C-alpha cells in the first residue's frame, strides 16, 4: 500500500477548513484533475479523477469521527483501487490552521504498482494542494512538497 501525506498552513481556522472540506462536490471547481464528485443517494460519493489521458473512478464514504470535529475520514466502497482510504485533518495554529491530507491506496495492477502508484500519488496530492488553497486561502506547504515537483515553483507556494 502506498501512503502520501501533504501538510500546509493556511490563514483560515480549522473549523472553517473542515466545514468547507465537508462539501466535496465543490472540489472539481478547485482542482484541475478532479473531473467530478457527485452524491450517490446513499451518502456515498462518486469520484472521477483525470489520470494519464483517462480517468480513475471510485465511490467513497466520508465521515467525521465522533469526538474529532476537525477530521474527515474517507474510504472507497467500490471502484478502480484495490484499496483507497485516508483523512483530512485541520489543527488551529497561530494565524490560521495546518491542514493535513493523508491518503493510502493500492492500485489494481500490482506488477505496475511502482510506476502507477507514484503517478497516482502525484495527481492526488496536486489535487489536494489545490483544494487546500481554495478552502483555506494561500497555502504554505510544510510537508509533502516533494510530491508537487510537477507543479510550477510559484504554485507550490500558494
N, C-alpha and C positions, 0 to 999 in steps of 0.2 A: 504494500500500500504506500502511496506517495502522500506526503504531508507538505503543505505550503502554508506559510504564515506571513501576513502583511500587517504592519502596525504603522499608524500615522496619528499625529497630533493635529487637531482641528480646533477652531475657535468656538464651535457650538458645544453646549453642555451634553453630558452623557444622556440625559433624559430626552433632549431634542433629537440627538442622533438616533437613539433606539426607536423613538416614535416614527421618524422618517424611514428608517430601515424596515419598519413593520409593513410598509406598502411596497412590496417587491414588484407589483405590477407597474410601478413608475420607473423601474430600473432601465428599461430599454431607452428611455429618454435621456438617461445619464451616461450610459456606457455603449460605445460603438459596437462591440461584439455581442451584446445581448440583443437578440433579434426580437424575442417576445417572452413575456411572462403572463400567464392567464390562469384564472381560477378554474378548477375542475368541477366545482359544485359540491364537493365533499370536504372542503377545507384544504385540499392539496393544491399545488400549483404546477402547471405545465411550463417547462423552461425550454427555450430554443437558443442555443449559443452558436454563433458563427465560428467555424473552425476549419482551417485549411481548405477553403473553397467549398465546404459542405457545412453541415450542422451537427451538433451534438444535442440530443434531446433527452429529457428526463422529467419525471414527476417527483416533486419533493413535498414533504410536510415540514412546516416550520412551527416552532412553539417557543414561548418564553417559559423557562423552568420556574416552578414555584420558588419564591424567595430570592430570585435573581432578576430583578427588574431591568437591568441593563445588559441582558444577554438574550439572544435569539439563536436557538439551535435548529439545525435543519438536517434532514436525511432523505435520500432517494427512496421512493416507494416503487419505482419502476423506471426503466429507461436504458440508455446506452452504456452506463457504467456497470461494472460488477458490483461496485460499492461506491457510495458518494455520501459524505456527511461533513458537518462542520458547524461553525458558530460565528456569529458577530457578537463582540463584546465591546462595551464602551465604559470607560472609567474616567471620572472627573479628575482633572489636573489643573494646576494654575493656568488661568487664561483659556480654558476650554476642556477638551477631553482627549483621551487617547483611544482610538478605535482599533480593534484587532479583528482581522478576518482570518480564520483558520479553516482550511479545507483538507480533507483526507479522501483519497479516491483510488480506485483501481480500475483500469480500463479493461475492456473485454477482449483485448488481443495481447495475452501475456508475453508472447515471444517478441512483440514490438514495444513493450512497455517502456523500455529505456528512452526511446525516441518520442513516442506518443505522450507519455506522462509528462515529460519535460515541456513539450509544446502546449498541452492542455493546461498545465500549471501556469505557464506564462499568460495564456489568454484569461484564465480565471482571475489571476492576480491583477492583470491590467484592468479588467472589468471592475474588480473590487476597488482598485485605486480611483477609478473614475466615479464610482458610486460614492465612496467616502468623500471625495471632493464635492460632489453635488449635494450630499445631505448634511455635511458638516462645515463647509467652507474650505478655504485654502488649506491643503493637507501637506504637512511636513512628514515625510516617511522616516520612521525611526527603526524599522526592521523589515527585512524582506526586499529592500530596494534592488538587490542583485537580480531579482526576477523581473524587474521592469527595464532591463537593459535594452529591449527593443523599442522603448519609448524615446522620443527626443529628450535631450537633457533638461530642457525647460519644463516639460510635462512631469518629470519625476519630482519636481519641486513645487507642484501646485499648492 
